[in-house]
Amino acid sequence: MKQLKNSNYLQAANKADKDFWFEVLEKAVVEPPIQTISLWAENNRFLSSKVTARQGMFSWDNAPYWKEPCDCFSPSSPIREVAIMKGTQVGCTTSIYENIIGYNIGIKATSTLFVTADKQLLKDFKKIKIDQLVDDSNLRHLIKSDTGASSTSRKTGDTISLLEYDNGKQGFIRFCGSHNKNDFQSIMFQQALIDEIDSFSENVQGDGDICALIDQRTSTYKDKAKIGYMSRPSLKHNSIILQKYLNGDQRKWFVPCPHCGKEQVLVFYAKDGGEYKDSKAVTNKDGEICKPYGIVFDSEQCKRGNYSSVAYRCQHCGDEFDDSFQYEMNRKGTWIPTTKSRFPNYRSYHFSGISVKSWKIVVRQFLEAGRDPNKLQVFYNSVLGEPFEDTTVGVDPTIVHNKIKSYANNILTDDVLFLVAAADIQHNRIECEIKAYGDRLRSWGIDHRIFLGDTANENDPCWQELASVIDEVWVKPNGKKLYVERLGVDSGDQTQLVYQFCEKFGGKDGYIIPLKGFESSIKTRDKFKLAQIKGLGINLLEIYVDLYKNQLSRYLNQEWREDENYPDGYMDFAGTYTEEYIRQLTTEKKVKERTAGGLTRIKWQQFGRNEAFDLNVYCLALAELTIWLVSMDELDLEQADQKAVFEYLKEQA
């Protein structure tokens, strides 16, 4: 009896214990932590051969430097804003923005705005990158469609500008171009992913700073909102991504030297400042003893095609190594902030292509850029991920004076390969510039003509005088005959009359073509484009004049180098060119002004008559149009190839 009582007691006690512990466990159980974006990517994202040469599951071993900035967008991270200033083709968009989008669809439903500058790039990104991501990572079933839509029909929640999904919670991604303010109105977003921000226009249809507009669209979510700024930089004075980078803690990617193990940021080249022993110091060409570090190479050997000298010299130990160590160095790399952020929960990163690109290719691109600021800007922006400082102010009149030579006007040398002409229309005259071009855009001003008359009257003789330029024959010393390839007529004044003139005398072949200048704030990948004129059988040559003014000013400021080949674009003028012409050629200067967004903008401003400067801008654009046409029509190429065209023309000369 006693034993039974004990048994019942034990059973009751055990039941009480179980209830107690179940109650404890129920209170202890919490929702599992939401996984980070980086973990989701490694567990769920597959990269097919359509988007990468490394087919297989996504691995951070291939891009360890992007793991930290990617996880700043995880819900568990307190970071609200991330700015990434980087070079091109370094895997940033693939590793960060695409993973964020995949994570949102698969795990964390939210409202996301993706903005980029170029319409076509936006379409390509959505159609190629995101649609492929959805298919490869088994996310297609989460994309919304209308009730009753078949499994094979197009998902109506998946368009070129919108992706709607349901993973238990509903979310969407709006894909927008930076050019239209309507894309940012009415809808609030928890996330904003801004791509290639330095290619954006300075304002959106007059509404000001696009970053401020986007920030307003996330304000409802306060501390839960996240904004990403990602771009290669542009010019230092107006780079938006540079300003965003400077707002943050300016993190840099430090990697260990494979010899001494000390961490450092890889740089292209520093002429001095190495911390290694004096015995490893070098004497430069100026006889100075210094301790360089970064990528070192023998430029003369490299110019001959031998890149065996290319290596990286460690800042700390002075030992050299090649880029085969990049993979292991990056695996051990770390992001280190170099200052304190100006704003709370704000991080910024700079990443140079030197950490991932072939150093031999980097050196080749640098040597190919030479002294050309245009090419150097591409090198700084795209390879180093650094802004480029434009130091050009204007054209030096003294240097231009030295370009007036003793040769007579309308005389050609055997080096001339083709001719172009440009016309500027004033109310009482037409000014016409005729220029000859040779290899590497070497040019000669062979004549500047003024046709007086009433340009508002289509029957005035001045128009016939201009038309006759296209029929003139120039003969080189070797007997080769040349004609003006293209005559461009500025349509800013007497627009309709200019159109009629070009159609009447230029015909369907377009030997005479109207042109119009636009400021470079209208973003374009090209410096010019041809646009069909509605109702007429001719094209309009649209010229982005600021880009050509920069190029022309560099050419005009170049001095002759006796000890080597002439510089690309070197210019001479016939002895008949006047002092007034030189004054007009040098009247435009670069000035600084503040934009609505608070940035500094450098623009060209004239300080007097500038017909000569404009005419040379037009001629330079017409020369590049000629190169483009020969590339397409004569050489059957898909894009302009200046070197191939000049080789072809030299064979015909």
C-alpha positions in Angstrom: 0.0 0.0 0.0 2.8 2.3 0.9 4.6 1.4 -2.4 1.4 2.3 -4.4 1.1 5.6 -2.7 4.8 6.3 -3.5 4.1 5.3 -7.2 1.1 7.6 -7.5 3.1 10.4 -5.9 6.0 9.9 -8.3 3.6 9.9 -11.3 2.0 13.1 -10.1 5.4 14.7 -9.5 6.7 13.6 -12.9 3.6 15.1 -14.5 4.1 18.4 -12.6 7.8 18.4 -13.7 6.8 17.9 -17.3 4.3 20.7 -17.2 6.8 22.9 -15.6 9.5 22.2 -18.1 7.1 22.5 -21.1 6.1 25.9 -19.7 9.7 26.9 -19.4 10.5 25.7 -22.9 7.5 27.5 -24.3 8.8 30.7 -22.8 12.3 30.0 -23.9 11.5 29.3 -27.6 11.9 32.3 -29.8 11.8 32.8 -33.5 15.0 31.6 -35.2 17.2 34.5 -36.3 16.8 35.7 -39.8 19.8 34.5 -41.8 22.1 37.0 -43.4 22.1 37.8 -47.1 25.6 36.3 -47.5 24.5 33.0 -46.0 21.4 32.9 -48.1 23.5 33.5 -51.2 25.9 30.6 -50.5 23.0 28.2 -49.7 20.5 29.2 -52.4 22.1 31.0 -55.3 23.2 29.2 -58.4 25.2 30.9 -61.2 24.7 29.4 -64.6 27.0 29.6 -67.6 24.8 32.3 -69.0 26.0 34.9 -66.4 29.4 33.7 -65.4 32.4 31.7 -66.5 32.4 30.0 -63.0 29.2 28.0 -63.1 28.0 26.6 -59.8 26.8 27.7 -56.4 27.7 31.2 -55.4 30.8 31.3 -53.2 32.3 34.2 -51.2 35.7 32.6 -51.8 35.5 34.2 -55.3 34.7 37.7 -53.9 35.4 37.8 -50.2 35.7 41.6 -50.3 31.9 42.0 -51.0 30.7 39.9 -48.2 30.8 42.6 -45.5 29.1 45.4 -47.5 26.5 42.9 -48.7 25.6 42.0 -45.1 25.1 45.6 -44.3 21.7 45.2 -46.1 20.7 42.2 -43.9 17.8 42.9 -41.5 20.1 42.2 -38.5 22.5 44.9 -39.5 22.0 48.4 -38.0 23.7 50.0 -41.1 21.3 52.3 -43.0 23.4 53.7 -45.8 26.2 52.1 -47.8 28.3 53.9 -50.4 30.7 51.9 -52.7 33.1 53.7 -55.0 34.8 51.1 -57.2 36.3 50.2 -60.5 34.4 48.4 -63.3 34.1 44.6 -63.7 34.9 43.8 -60.1 31.7 41.8 -59.3 30.1 44.4 -57.1 26.6 44.4 -58.6 26.6 40.6 -58.9 27.7 40.0 -55.3 25.7 42.7 -53.6 22.7 44.1 -55.4 21.7 40.8 -57.1 22.1 38.9 -53.9 19.9 41.5 -52.0 17.2 41.1 -54.6 17.4 37.3 -54.5 17.3 37.3 -50.7 14.2 39.7 -50.7 12.3 37.4 -53.0 13.2 34.2 -51.2 13.3 35.3 -47.5 12.5 38.9 -46.6 9.7 40.4 -48.5 10.1 44.2 -48.8 9.5 47.2 -51.1 12.7 47.9 -53.1 13.6 50.6 -55.6 16.4 49.9 -58.1 17.6 52.9 -60.0 20.2 53.2 -62.7 21.0 55.9 -65.3 20.7 54.2 -68.6 17.4 52.8 -70.0 19.0 50.1 -72.0 21.3 49.1 -69.1 18.2 48.9 -66.9 16.4 46.6 -69.4 19.5 44.4 -69.7 19.9 44.2 -66.0 16.3 43.1 -65.4 16.0 40.8 -68.4 19.4 39.1 -68.2 20.6 39.4 -64.6 17.5 39.3 -62.5 15.3 37.0 -64.6 18.3 34.6 -64.7 18.7 34.9 -61.0 15.1 34.0 -60.4 15.3 31.0 -62.7 18.7 29.7 -61.5 17.9 30.0 -57.8 14.5 28.4 -57.9 12.5 31.5 -57.1 10.2 31.6 -60.2 7.3 30.0 -58.3 7.3 33.0 -55.9 6.7 35.6 -58.6 3.1 36.7 -58.6 0.6 36.1 -61.5 -3.1 36.7 -62.1 -5.4 34.1 -60.7 -6.1 31.4 -63.3 -2.9 32.1 -65.3 -1.3 28.9 -66.5 2.1 27.7 -65.4 3.5 28.5 -68.8 1.9 31.9 -69.2 3.9 35.1 -68.6 3.8 36.2 -65.0 2.0 39.5 -64.8 3.9 40.4 -61.7 7.1 40.3 -63.8 7.5 43.1 -66.2 10.5 45.2 -67.4 9.9 47.7 -64.6 8.2 45.7 -61.9 8.8 42.4 -60.1 6.1 41.3 -57.6 6.5 38.3 -55.4 4.9 36.4 -52.5 7.0 34.3 -50.1 4.4 34.3 -47.4 4.6 38.0 -47.4 4.1 40.2 -50.4 6.9 42.3 -51.8 8.0 44.1 -54.9 10.9 45.6 -56.8 10.5 48.7 -58.9 13.2 49.1 -61.7 13.6 52.7 -62.7 15.7 55.0 -64.8 17.1 58.2 -63.2 15.6 60.4 -65.9 12.0 60.4 -64.9 10.7 61.9 -61.6 7.4 60.1 -62.0 9.1 56.8 -61.1 9.8 58.1 -57.6 6.4 59.6 -56.8 3.5 58.1 -54.8 5.3 54.9 -53.7 7.4 54.5 -50.5 10.3 52.1 -50.4 12.1 50.3 -47.6 15.2 49.8 -49.7 16.7 51.8 -52.5 19.6 50.4 -54.6 21.2 53.1 -56.7 23.6 51.9 -59.4 26.1 54.0 -61.4 25.1 57.2 -59.7 27.8 59.2 -61.3 26.1 58.8 -64.7 22.9 60.4 -63.4 21.8 63.8 -64.6 22.4 66.6 -62.1 18.6 67.0 -61.6 15.5 65.0 -62.5 13.3 67.2 -64.7 14.2 70.3 -62.6 13.4 68.7 -59.3 16.9 68.8 -58.0 19.2 66.2 -56.4 18.0 62.7 -57.2 19.6 61.3 -54.0 17.3 63.7 -51.9 14.3 62.6 -53.9 15.1 58.9 -53.3 15.8 59.6 -49.6 12.3 61.1 -49.3 10.8 57.9 -50.7 12.3 55.8 -47.9 11.7 58.3 -45.0 8.5 56.5 -43.8 10.6 53.5 -42.7 13.1 55.6 -40.7 15.8 53.4 -39.2 14.6 50.3 -41.0 15.2 51.9 -44.4 18.4 51.0 -46.3 20.0 52.9 -49.2 22.9 51.7 -51.3 25.0 54.0 -53.5 27.2 52.2 -56.0 29.2 53.6 -58.9 32.6 54.0 -60.6 33.5 57.7 -60.0 33.8 60.4 -62.7 35.5 63.8 -62.4 36.6 64.8 -59.0 34.8 68.1 -58.9 31.3 66.7 -59.4 31.5 63.0 -58.5 28.4 62.1 -56.5 29.8 58.8 -55.4 32.9 60.5 -54.1 30.7 62.8 -52.0 28.8 59.8 -50.7 32.1 57.9 -50.0 33.5 60.9 -48.0 30.3 61.0 -45.9 31.1 57.5 -44.6 34.0 55.9 -42.7 36.0 55.4 -45.9 36.8 51.8 -45.5 39.7 50.3 -47.6 40.5 46.7 -48.5 43.7 45.7 -46.7 45.5 42.5 -47.8 48.7 40.8 -46.4 51.9 40.8 -48.3 52.7 37.2 -49.2 56.3 37.7 -48.0 56.2 39.7 -44.8 52.5 39.3 -44.0 51.9 43.0 -43.2 48.6 44.4 -44.3 48.3 47.2 -46.9 46.0 48.7 -49.5 47.1 47.9 -53.0 47.9 51.0 -55.0 48.9 51.5 -58.6 52.2 53.3 -57.9 53.7 55.6 -55.2 57.0 57.0 -56.2 58.2 57.2 -52.5 57.1 56.3 -49.0 58.2 52.7 -48.7 59.1 51.6 -45.2 61.7 49.0 -46.2 65.4 49.0 -45.7 67.6 51.6 -47.5 69.4 48.8 -49.3 66.3 48.3 -51.4 65.9 52.0 -52.3 66.1 52.9 -56.0 67.5 55.9 -58.0 64.9 57.3 -60.4 65.6 58.9 -63.8 66.0 62.3 -62.1 68.8 61.0 -59.9 66.6 61.0 -56.7 66.9 58.2 -54.2 63.4 57.0 -53.2 61.5 54.0 -52.0 58.6 53.3 -54.4 55.8 50.8 -53.8 52.9 49.5 -55.8 53.0 48.1 -59.3 56.5 48.5 -60.8 57.5 47.8 -64.4 60.0 48.6 -67.1 58.0 50.9 -69.4 60.3 50.5 -72.4 60.1 46.8 -72.3 56.3 46.9 -71.9 55.9 49.2 -74.8 57.7 46.6 -76.9 55.2 44.0 -75.7 57.4 42.4 -73.0 55.5 42.6 -69.7 57.8 40.2 -67.7 59.0 43.1 -65.5 55.5 43.8 -64.1 55.3 43.0 -60.3 54.0 44.5 -57.1 56.5 46.0 -54.6 55.4 45.7 -50.9 55.3 49.0 -49.0 56.6 47.4 -45.9 59.3 44.9 -46.9 60.1 46.0 -50.4 59.9 42.5 -51.8 58.2 42.0 -55.1 55.5 39.4 -56.2 53.2 38.8 -59.2 49.4 38.7 -59.3 49.2 35.0 -58.9 49.0 35.8 -55.1 45.8 37.8 -55.5 43.4 35.0 -54.6 45.1 34.0 -51.3 45.7 37.7 -50.4 42.0 38.5 -50.9 40.9 35.5 -48.8 42.9 36.9 -45.9 41.8 40.5 -46.6 39.8 42.8 -44.3 37.9 46.1 -44.5 39.4 48.8 -42.3 37.8 52.2 -41.7 40.2 55.1 -42.2 38.1 57.8 -40.6 34.9 58.4 -38.6 31.6 58.6 -40.5 29.8 61.9 -40.6 26.5 60.3 -40.1 25.3 57.4 -37.8 24.8 53.9 -39.3 26.7 55.0 -42.5 29.5 53.0 -44.1 31.5 53.7 -47.2 33.9 51.5 -49.2 36.5 52.1 -51.9 37.7 49.1 -54.0 40.3 49.3 -56.7 40.5 47.0 -59.7 44.1 46.4 -58.8 43.0 43.9 -56.2 41.4 41.6 -58.9 42.6 42.5 -62.4 45.7 41.3 -64.1 48.5 43.7 -63.4 50.0 43.3 -66.8 46.7 44.4 -68.3 46.5 47.3 -65.9 50.0 48.4 -67.0 49.1 48.1 -70.6 46.0 50.2 -70.2 48.0 52.9 -68.4 50.6 53.0 -71.1 48.0 53.1 -73.8 46.4 56.1 -72.1 49.7 58.0 -72.3 49.2 61.7 -71.8 45.7 61.8 -73.1 43.5 63.1 -70.2 40.4 61.4 -71.8 42.1 58.0 -71.7 43.6 58.7 -68.3 40.2 59.5 -66.9 38.9 56.1 -68.1 42.0 54.5 -66.5 41.5 56.2 -63.1 37.7 55.8 -63.1 37.3 52.2 -64.5 40.5 50.5 -63.3 41.5 52.3 -60.1 38.0 53.3 -59.1 39.3 56.8 -58.3 37.9 60.2 -59.4 39.9 62.1 -62.0 40.8 65.7 -61.6 40.3 67.8 -64.7 42.9 70.6 -64.6 42.2 72.1 -68.0 41.1 75.7 -67.8 41.2 76.9 -71.4 43.5 77.3 -74.4 46.8 79.1 -74.1 47.0 81.8 -76.8 50.8 81.7 -76.8 50.9 78.0 -77.8 48.2 78.6 -80.5 50.3 81.5 -81.9 53.1 79.0 -82.5 50.7 76.8 -84.5 50.4 79.4 -87.2 52.8 78.0 -89.9 54.2 79.5 -93.1 52.4 77.1 -95.5 49.8 78.7 -97.8 46.1 78.1 -97.4 44.5 75.2 -99.3 47.8 73.4 -99.7 48.0 69.7 -98.6 50.8 67.5 -97.7 51.1 63.8 -98.5 50.2 63.0 -94.8 46.7 64.3 -95.3 44.1 61.4 -95.4 40.7 63.2 -95.6 39.1 66.6 -95.4 36.0 68.0 -93.5 34.4 71.4 -93.4 32.0 73.1 -90.9 29.9 76.2 -91.3 28.6 78.6 -88.6 25.5 80.6 -89.7 25.3 84.3 -88.6 22.6 86.7 -89.7 24.9 88.6 -92.2 27.5 85.9 -93.1 28.5 82.3 -93.1 31.8 81.4 -91.6 33.3 78.2 -93.0 36.3 76.2 -91.7 38.1 73.6 -93.9 40.4 71.2 -92.1 42.6 68.3 -93.3 43.2 65.3 -91.1 46.0 62.7 -91.0 47.0 59.7 -88.9 46.0 59.9 -85.2 43.8 62.9 -85.8 46.8 65.1 -86.7 45.1 68.2 -88.3 45.9 71.2 -90.5 43.7 74.3 -90.8 43.9 74.9 -94.5 41.3 77.7 -94.9 38.9 79.9 -93.0 36.3 81.5 -95.4 33.6 84.1 -94.8 30.7 84.3 -97.2 28.9 87.6 -96.7 25.1 87.9 -97.3 21.6 87.7 -95.9 21.4 84.2 -94.5 17.6 84.5 -93.9 17.2 84.5 -97.7 17.6 81.0 -99.1 18.4 82.5 -102.6 21.2 84.7 -101.3 24.6 83.8 -103.1 26.2 83.1 -99.7 24.4 79.7 -99.6 25.6 78.8 -103.1 29.1 79.7 -102.1 28.9 77.3 -99.1 27.4 74.5 -101.3 30.3 74.8 -103.7 32.8 73.8 -101.0 31.6 70.2 -101.3 32.6 70.1 -105.0 36.1 71.6 -104.7 39.1 69.4 -105.5 42.3 69.4 -103.5 45.4 67.7 -104.9 48.2 66.3 -102.8 51.9 66.5 -103.9 51.7 62.8 -104.9 48.8 63.6 -107.3 46.1 62.1 -105.1 42.8 64.1 -105.3 40.7 64.7 -102.2 37.2 66.1 -101.7 35.5 67.3 -98.5 34.1 64.1 -97.0 31.4 65.9 -94.9 30.3 69.5 -94.6 28.5 70.2 -91.3 26.2 73.2 -91.0 25.2 74.5 -87.5 21.4 74.5 -87.3 21.1 76.7 -84.2 20.3 79.7 -86.3 17.9 79.6 -89.4 17.1 76.0 -88.5 14.5 75.2 -91.1 16.5 76.9 -93.8 19.6 74.9 -92.9 17.6 71.7 -93.1 16.3 72.6 -96.5 19.8 73.6 -97.7 21.3 70.3 -96.5 18.5 68.2 -98.1 18.8 70.1 -101.4 22.6 70.1 -101.7 23.6 67.1 -99.6 21.1 64.6 -100.9 20.4 61.2 -99.6 24.2 60.5 -99.2 24.4 63.2 -96.5 27.6 64.9 -97.7 26.2 68.1 -96.3 24.6 67.5 -92.9 23.0 69.8 -90.3 24.4 69.7 -86.8 23.4 70.8 -83.4 25.3 71.1 -80.1 24.1 69.9 -76.7 25.7 70.3 -73.3 27.3 67.2 -71.9 25.0 67.2 -68.9 22.7 65.3 -71.3 24.3 61.9 -70.5 25.3 59.7 -73.4 27.9 57.0 -73.9 28.8 58.6 -77.3 30.1 62.0 -78.1 27.8 62.3 -81.1 24.8 60.6 -82.6 22.7 60.7 -85.8 19.0 61.5 -85.4 16.4 61.3 -88.2 14.7 64.6 -88.9 11.0 64.0 -89.1 9.6 64.6 -92.5 13.0 65.0 -94.2 15.3 62.5 -95.8 18.3 63.6 -93.9 19.9 63.1 -90.4 20.8 65.6 -87.8 24.3 65.2 -86.2 23.8 65.8 -82.5 27.1 66.8 -80.9 27.8 66.8 -77.2 30.0 69.9 -77.4 31.5 70.0 -73.9 33.2 66.7 -74.5 34.6 68.0 -77.8 35.6 71.3 -76.2 37.6 69.4 -73.6 39.3 67.3 -76.4 39.9 70.3 -78.6 41.5 72.4 -75.8 43.9 69.5 -75.1 44.9 69.3 -78.7 45.4 73.1 -79.0 47.5 73.2 -75.8 49.9 70.6 -77.1 53.4 71.7 -78.2 55.5 70.0 -80.9 57.8 67.4 -79.6 61.0 67.3 -81.6 62.4 64.2 -79.9 59.5 61.9 -80.6 56.4 61.5 -82.8 53.9 64.3 -82.8 51.2 63.9 -80.1 47.8 62.6 -81.0 45.6 65.4 -82.4 48.4 67.9 -82.9 47.1 70.9 -84.8 48.7 73.4 -87.3 47.1 76.4 -89.1 48.0 78.0 -92.4 49.9 81.3 -92.4 46.8 83.2 -93.5 45.0 82.7 -90.2 44.5 86.1 -88.4 45.0 87.4 -84.9 41.2 87.8 -84.6 40.9 84.1 -85.5 43.3 83.2 -82.7 41.4 85.4 -80.2 38.2 83.6 -81.1 39.9 80.2 -80.8 41.0 81.0 -77.2 38.1 83.0 -75.8 36.3 80.2 -74.1 37.3 79.2 -70.5 36.2 76.7 -67.9 34.4 78.2 -65.0 33.0 76.7 -61.8 29.4 77.0 -60.7 27.2 75.4 -58.0 24.5 73.1 -59.0 21.0 72.7 -57.4 22.3 69.6 -55.7 25.2 71.4 -54.0 28.0 70.0 -56.2 30.6 72.0 -58.2 30.1 72.0 -61.9 32.7 73.0 -64.4 31.3 74.4 -67.7 32.7 76.2 -70.7 31.9 79.9 -70.9 32.7 82.3 -73.8 34.2 85.7 -73.2 33.6 87.3 -76.6 33.1 86.0 -80.2 33.9 82.3 -80.4 33.0 81.3 -84.0 36.5 79.9 -84.6 36.4 77.7 -81.5 32.9 76.4 -82.4 34.0 75.6 -86.0 37.0 73.6 -84.8 34.7 71.7 -82.4 32.4 70.9 -85.3 35.3 69.8 -87.5 36.6 67.4 -84.8 33.1 65.9 -84.5 32.9 65.5 -88.3 36.3 63.9 -88.4 35.1 61.3 -85.8 31.9 60.8 -87.8 34.0 60.1 -90.9 36.0 57.5 -88.9 32.8 55.9 -87.7 31.3 55.8 -91.3 34.5 54.3 -92.7 34.5 51.7 -89.9 30.9 50.7 -90.7 30.7 51.1 -94.5 34.3 50.4 -95.8 35.7 48.0 -93.1 32.4 46.4 -92.1 33.1 46.8 -88.4 30.5 46.8 -85.6 32.0 49.9 -84.0 34.4 52.7 -84.8 38.1 51.7 -84.9 40.3 54.8 -85.4 43.5 52.8 -85.7 42.1 50.4 -88.3 40.6 53.3 -90.3 43.8 55.3 -90.5 45.7 52.2 -91.6 43.1 51.6 -94.3 43.2 55.3 -95.4 47.0 55.2 -95.5 46.9 52.3 -97.9 44.5 54.3 -100.2 46.7 57.5 -100.0 
